[in-house]
C-alpha cells in the first residue's frame, strides 16, 4: 500500500511522470487515488517511461518507493516550524548588514554551523533564501550549497522560463527569440 506521507499532488505527479493511465485522477480523493494507483502499478507489466526526476527504472522500484516514507517530506510539522524560525532569524541577520548585535544570535558559529545542517532541506524556499543571503556574509569562509532534489530543480527551471517582468507598462519575457527585419 502507498505510504500516507504521499499527498494527492505527489501521486498525481507520479501518474504524469510515468504516463500512467488513470482517468479522472484529479476528481478522486487521496485514499481513492492511492488505491487506484497501487492497483494500476501492480497490473502493468513494466513502466513505459523512465523518470529522470524520481530516478526509478522498474515497476518494483516504484512500488518500493511508494510503500516507504516520502523522501521529500522528512520533517514533522514541529521540526519544520523550528527550521522556518531559524531561517527567519538568519534572514534578519543578513538584512541587517551581517551585524550580530542586531540579531538573536550571540556568535557567528551559532549561525554558520546549523546552516550547514539545514542545507539538506534545500527544497524549502526559505532555506534557499537564507543560505543565498548568508553566502554573501564577509565573515563566512566557505560557501554553503543547498541540496535540492531533481523535482524541485525542474520546478525552479520551469518557473524561471515562464517568469514575466513588468517595467512601466513594458513586459519582459526571458527565453530565446528570433527577430527578423524585412
Secondary structure, 3 states (H helix, E strand, C coil): CCCCCCCHHHHHHHHHHCCCCCCCCCCCCHHHHHHHHHHHHHHCCCCCCCCCCCCCCCHHHHHHHHHCCCCCCCCCHHHHHHHHHHHHHHHHHHHCCCCHHHCCCCCCHHHHHHHHHHHHHCCCHHHHHHHHHHCCCCCCCCCCCCCCCHHHHHHHHHHHHCCEEEECCEEEECCCCCCCCC
